[in-house]
Amino acid sequence: KCDMPDTVESIGDFAFRNCQDLNTIDLGISLNSIGSGAFYTSGITTITFPSTLKTISEYCFYYCKSLKSIYFNEGLETIEEQAFISTALTSVTLPNSLRYLKGHAFETCSSLANITLNDGLLEIGDLCFSRSYSLTKIEIPSSVTAMGINPFSGITRLGYEDDSFTIRGNNPNFEIIDGVLFSKGDNPTLICYPVGKIDTSYTIPNGITTLAQDSFIYQRSVKTITIPVSVTDINGAFVSMYTD
């Protein structure tokens, strides 16, 4: 265990990298900066972040296989890329102050069963929750304005139940139609056809212009997809589909 004094304001890059015997750490109440990969592959099991911390840096808890619990105070604004990738987290509630969830932030967190996305969240990055297999429900806040490459790819049960993939309130930028996530606007795009959907055929709505990268990735059930003439850009929409 490490009890950090309240005078500490910054932790440097990779400061506790590979400290496998470090289970808990008290970050203190004055910390305002954590460097890249600060706890990279360490033995941390639980951690509480002070309200003074605005950003959790990239790779901060990268492959911390024992990390099961995190507690956020209000004040946090950004979680950077791969910050919690492949950790043992089971449930996460994001603070209302959070604005940016960057790419791969919670990717391959196979024990993560519950995630509460906060009102006020603006961005969900590339593959943010990809292959976090234990998730069964995602509710996207009405505040989200930007979304990267299929943040919800490989969540095997998502879409299996009718209410498992929803948008909270009236989002002017995104909508879910028949369980499928689209962007709105001048270039309406199919972003995520959930892995858990069990329909064997699907007709993409007329007016959709783009099928985003990985939008059908890992899908196993759908056998027939009808693409309307409005589609002009397919990208890598059908990568790694496991259908006959």
N, C-alpha and C positions, 0 to 999 in steps of 0.2 A: 504494500500500500504506500501511496505517496500523498502526504498532506502538504499542499503547496501554500505558502504564506500569501496573505491578501495583498502583499506588495508587488507580487508578480503580475506584470501586464502583458507579457508576450512569451510564447513558446515557439522555438525555432523549427525549421524544416527538419523532419525525421528525428526529432529530439529523443523520442522513446522507441525508435524503430527496433523491432524484434525483441522487445523486453517481454519475454514470454511469461515471466513470473510476476509481472505487474498486473494485479487484478482490479484494483480500484485506485482512483485518484481524486482528490479534492482540488478543484481548479481555482478556488478562491473567488472573491467577489470583485476583483479589479481587472481580471483577464479580458483583454480586448482583441487579442490576435493569437491564432494558432497556425503555425506554419504548415506547409505542404507535407503530407505523410507523417505528421507528428507522432501518431500512434500506430504506424504501419505494421501490420502483423503482430501487434502486441497481445498480451493476455488479458486485456481489459474485459471485465464482465458487465460493469454498469458505470454510467457516468451522468452527471448533472451539469448542464451548461449555465453559466451565470448570465444575467440580463445585459451585462456589458459587452457580451460577444455578439458581433454583427454577422460574422461569416464563419462557417465551418469549411476549411480549405479542402482542395482536391486531395484525394487519397488519404485523408486524415485517419480513418479507421479501416483502411483497405485490408481486407481479408483478416479482420479480427474475429476469428472463428468462435470466440467465447463471449462476444459482446451480445447480451440478451436484453438489456434495458437501457434506454436513454430518456432523459427528461429535459425538455426545452423550457426555458423561461422566455417571457415576452422580451423582444429586443432583437432576436435573431432575424436577419433579413435574407440571407443567402446560404444555401447548401451547395457546395461546388461539386464538380464531376467526381464520381466514384468515391465519394466521401464515406459511404457505408456499404460498399459493394461486398457481397458474400459474407455478411455478418450473421449472427444467430438471433437477430431481433425477432420478437414475436408480435409486438404491437407498437405502433407509433402514432402519436398525436402531435401534429405540427402546430406551432404557436401562431396566433393571429397576425403577428408581425411579419411572418415569412412571405417573401415576394418571389424568390427564384429557387426552383429545384432544377439543378443542372443535370446534364446527361449522365446516365448510369448510376445515379446517386444511391439507389437501393436495388440495383440489379443483382440477380441470383441470391437474394435473401430468402432462402427456401423455407424458413420457419415463420416468415412474416405473414400472419393471418389477418391482421387488421391494420388499416392505414386510414387516418382521418385527415383529409386535405382541408386546409383552412380557407375560410372566406378571406379574400385579399390576396391570395396567391395569383401571380401573373403569368408565370412560365413553368412548364413541365418539359424537361429536356429529353434528348434522344434516349430511348430505351431505359427510361428512368426506373421502371419497375419490372423490366424484362425478366422472365423466367423466375419470378418470385411465386413459386408454384402454390403456396398455401393461401394466397389471396383469393377470395371468392366474390368480393364486392368492391367496386370503385365508384365513388360519387365525386364528379368533377365540379369544383366551385364555379359559380356564375362569373367570377372575376377573372378567370383565366383568359389571357389574350394571345398567348403563343404556345405552340406545342411542337416538339421535335419529332424525329422518326419514331414511329409507333412506341410510345412510352409503356404500353401495356402488353407488348408481345410476349407470347409464351406463358401467360397466366392461364393455366389449363382449364380452370372452372369458370373463368369470366365469360359471361354471356349465356351460360347454361340455364340460369334462372332469369325470368323476364326483368326483374328489378335489380339485377346484379351490376348493371352498367348504366349509370344515369348521370344527368347533369342537374346540379342544384340550382333552382330558379331559372331565369331566362338569360342565357348567355348569348350575347350578340355576335360572338365569333365562332361558336361551335354548337353542334346539335347531334342528337342521337336519334336515328330513324330505324325502326325495327331492329334495335339492338346494335346498330353499326354507327361508329363515330365519324362525323364529317366536319370539315370547316365550312364556314359560310363566306360570303363575299364575292368578289369578282372572279375568283378562281376556286370554286367549291371543290374540295378534295376529300376523297375517302382515306381516312387516316388509320382506322383500326377496325378490322373485321375480327371480333374476339374468337380466340381459340375454342372456347367452350360452346359456341353455337353449334347445334346439331342438325340444322337444315341441310338437305342434300343438294338444293339448288338455290341460286341467288341471282336476282336481277338488280343491277346497279341503277339507281334512280336516274332518269333522264335529266340532263342539266349539269351533272357532275363532269368536270373537265379533267381531273387528275386522279390517278391512283398512286398514293404515296409509297415510298420505299417501305418494304416489309409490312404492308397493310394487311396481307393475308398470310403472313409467315406462320408456320407450324399448324395451320388449319388441317384437320383430318376428315371432316364430315362432308363438306360441300364438294359435289362432283361436277356440277354444271354452273358456270357463271356467265350471265348475259351482260355484255358491255354495250351501252348505248353509243350512238354516233357522236354524242357531245364530248366523249372522252378523247382528248388529244395527247395525253402523256400518261404512260403506264409505269415508268420507272422500273424498280425491282419489286413490284407489288407481290409477285407470286413465288418469291424465293422460299425454298425449304417447305413447300406444302407436302403433306404426307397422305395424299389422296391417290386412289387407283386411277 
